[in-house]
Amino acid sequence: MDTRTRFMSFVSKPGGEDACWDWTGRLNSVGYGMLQIRWGAKRLTKLAHRLAWKLFVGAVPKGKRVLHTCDNRRCVNTKHLELGTQSKNIKDCFARGRRPRPVGELGTAHKLTWKQARLIRSMVRAGAKQIDMARRYGVSGPTIWELIHGHTWKENA
């Protein structure tokens, strides 16, 4: 059986040609379809949506990713896929709410603690200058501005 025929044996098209085509084969730990193929003497495991692009559209240029426009990790319909960069993929991920941006001490690059964030807010409300708070705590002025305006260090995050 050729690769295209084998690939399509794992595809369900319940909504027709323009809807999501669901991968019914093996999924990886985060829900993307996977298929093992022969490449010469080797066996390689490929992500199903990337393989769909390669089989039905063409090669994926170096440095490009195959991105879902439908937010369905199991979808392999090339009408729902596009080429883009990893940076675009991450931006889309946050913009569409698929991965909320960690805030406060949950963020990996935080320099402040919740206690310090609350103290900074109360000191600025009492009249302290934001730039003075930035210098005192070793962060940038924009970091303090974002904290004060609720863009970061959200209490209900």
C-alpha positions in Angstrom: 0.0 0.0 0.0 1.5 3.4 -0.9 1.9 6.1 1.7 -1.0 8.3 0.5 -3.5 5.3 0.6 -2.2 4.3 4.0 -2.4 7.9 5.3 -6.0 8.3 4.1 -7.0 5.0 5.8 -6.6 6.9 9.1 -8.7 10.0 8.0 -12.3 10.5 8.8 -14.2 13.2 6.9 -17.5 13.5 8.8 -18.2 17.0 7.6 -17.1 16.7 4.0 -14.3 18.2 2.0 -14.3 21.7 3.7 -14.6 20.6 7.3 -11.9 19.2 9.6 -10.5 15.8 8.6 -10.0 14.0 11.8 -6.9 11.7 12.3 -8.1 8.4 13.6 -4.7 6.8 14.0 -2.1 7.1 16.8 -1.9 10.4 18.7 1.2 11.8 20.5 1.0 12.9 24.1 -0.4 16.4 23.2 -3.0 15.2 20.7 -1.4 15.5 17.3 -1.7 12.6 14.9 1.3 10.5 14.1 2.1 7.9 11.4 5.1 5.7 11.0 6.4 5.6 7.4 9.2 3.9 5.6 11.9 6.2 4.3 14.4 4.0 2.4 15.6 1.4 4.9 14.5 3.5 7.9 11.2 3.8 9.7 10.3 7.3 10.7 7.4 8.6 12.8 5.9 11.8 11.3 3.3 14.2 12.5 0.2 13.6 10.5 -0.6 17.2 9.6 3.0 17.8 8.4 2.8 14.5 6.4 -0.5 15.7 4.9 1.1 18.9 3.7 4.0 17.0 2.2 1.8 14.4 0.5 -0.9 16.8 -0.9 0.8 20.2 -1.2 4.5 19.9 -1.3 7.7 20.1 0.7 7.8 22.2 3.9 10.6 24.8 3.4 13.4 24.8 5.9 12.5 27.0 8.9 8.8 26.7 8.3 6.1 24.9 10.3 2.7 23.6 9.2 0.2 25.4 11.3 -3.5 24.7 12.0 -5.9 27.4 11.2 -8.8 25.5 12.8 -7.3 24.9 16.3 -8.0 21.1 15.9 -4.8 19.2 16.5 -6.2 16.1 14.9 -7.2 17.9 11.7 -5.2 16.9 8.5 -7.3 18.8 5.9 -4.8 20.9 4.0 -7.4 23.6 3.6 -7.1 24.1 7.4 -3.3 24.1 7.3 -0.8 26.9 6.4 2.9 27.4 6.4 4.3 29.8 9.0 7.1 30.3 11.5 7.3 29.0 15.1 7.0 32.6 16.3 3.7 33.0 14.4 2.5 29.7 15.8 3.2 30.8 19.4 1.6 34.2 18.9 -1.5 32.5 17.4 -1.6 30.1 20.3 -1.7 32.9 22.9 -4.1 35.1 20.8 -6.6 32.3 20.4 -6.4 31.3 24.1 -5.0 27.9 23.6 -2.2 28.6 26.0 -2.8 31.3 28.5 0.3 33.4 29.3 1.6 32.5 32.7 1.6 35.5 35.0 3.3 36.4 38.3 5.4 33.7 40.0 4.0 31.2 37.5 6.0 32.8 34.7 9.4 31.4 34.2 11.2 34.8 34.0 9.7 36.5 37.0 11.8 38.7 39.2 9.2 39.8 41.7 7.1 37.8 44.2 3.3 38.3 44.8 4.2 40.0 48.0 6.4 42.5 46.2 3.8 43.1 43.5 1.2 43.9 46.1 3.6 46.2 47.9 4.5 48.0 44.7 0.9 48.6 43.9 0.1 50.0 47.3 3.2 52.2 47.3 2.4 53.7 43.9 -1.2 54.3 45.0 0.3 56.1 48.0 2.3 58.4 45.7 5.6 56.5 45.0 7.0 57.0 41.5 6.9 54.0 39.2 10.5 54.6 38.1 11.7 54.5 41.7 9.9 51.2 42.3 11.6 49.8 39.1 15.0 50.8 40.4 14.4 49.6 43.9 13.2 46.1 42.7 15.7 45.8 39.7 13.1 45.7 37.0 12.2 48.0 34.1 9.8 50.9 34.1 7.5 49.1 31.7 7.4 46.1 34.0 6.1 48.3 36.8 3.6 50.0 34.5 2.2 46.6 33.4 2.0 45.5 37.0 0.1 48.7 38.0 -2.3 48.5 35.1 -3.1 44.8 35.6 -1.5 43.4 32.5 0.8 41.2 34.7 0.6 40.0 38.2 -3.2 39.5 38.0 -4.7 38.6 41.4 -7.3 36.3 39.8 -5.1 34.6 37.2 
